[in-house]
C-alpha cells in the first residue's frame, strides 16, 4: 500500500482474506480500493468492517497502526476516506 502498488495490495489483501476474515486486512483492502477509486467494491468491505469492528476502535488503531511518519498515517486515512469511511480526526494517545 505505502509503496503505491495498489493493485498488488488488493491482490495480497484478497488472498489473506481467503484464509481469515480479519478487520486489519479488511481495513487495508478498503483503503487500497479507495486510493484506486473503486468505491463500489469498497462498500461491502466497509460493511464487513462495521460488523467486525473492535469495541475500542481507537485503541485498536493505535495498536495496529503505530505510524512513525504522520504522512504515512495520513495517506492511509485518506484511502479509507476515499473508500467512504467516515473518519473524524483524533489526537494520538501516548
N, C-alpha and C positions, 0 to 999 in steps of 0.2 A: 504494500500500500504506500508506504512512505518513500519508496523508490520511484513512484509514479507508474509502476507496471500494473495498472488496474485490471486489465484483462487476466493477467496471471493471478492477481489477488482474488478475483472472483473464482477462478478455477480451483485454487487451493482452498478457499473457504467452502465451496460446494463439496469438494472431496472430503474435507474434515467433517462437514455436517452429515455426510452419508454414514459416518461411524457413530456420531453422537451429536444430538441437537443441543448445543450449549449457548448460553447468552453471549459470551465473549466472541465466539465465531460469528454468530448472527449479527452482532454489532459491527464487526469488521466488514461482513458482506454488505450490510446496509450502507455503511459509509462509502464503500467502494462503488456500489451501484449509484449512489448519489453523485459521486465525482464523475461517473460516466453518463449521467443524465438519464439513467434507466429507472425512472421513478415508478413506473407501473410494476416493474419487477421487485422494487423495494417495498411496496405496500404489504404484501403478505409476510415479508421478512420482519417488518416493523410490528405487524400484528402478533407474530410469534414471539418477538422480543417482549412485547407487552405481557403476554401470557407467562413468560419465563422470568420476568423482571425480578431481580433480587429485592427483598424487603427494604434494605438500606442501600438504595441505588447510588447515592453519593459516595458512601463508604466503599462500595464495590468498585466504582470508577477510580477512586483514589488508590485502591489496592491493585487493580488490574491495569491501570494506565499511569504508572509513575513517570511521566514525561519529564526529562531533564531540560528539554528545549521547549519553551512555551509555543514556539511557532509550529512544532510538530503536533502538539495537542490541538492548537487552533485549526490546523489543516484537517485533523481527524474529525473534530466537531463540525467543521464546515461540510464535510462529506455527509455526516449524519443529518445536518440541517437540510442539505440539498435533497436528501432521501425523503424528507418530510417529518423528521423527528423534531418535536418542539423542545428546544433546549434553552433554559434560562441560564445566564452567566452566574456562576457561583464562585466565591473565593476558594482557593485550595486550602485544605486542612493540613496542619503540620503534625 
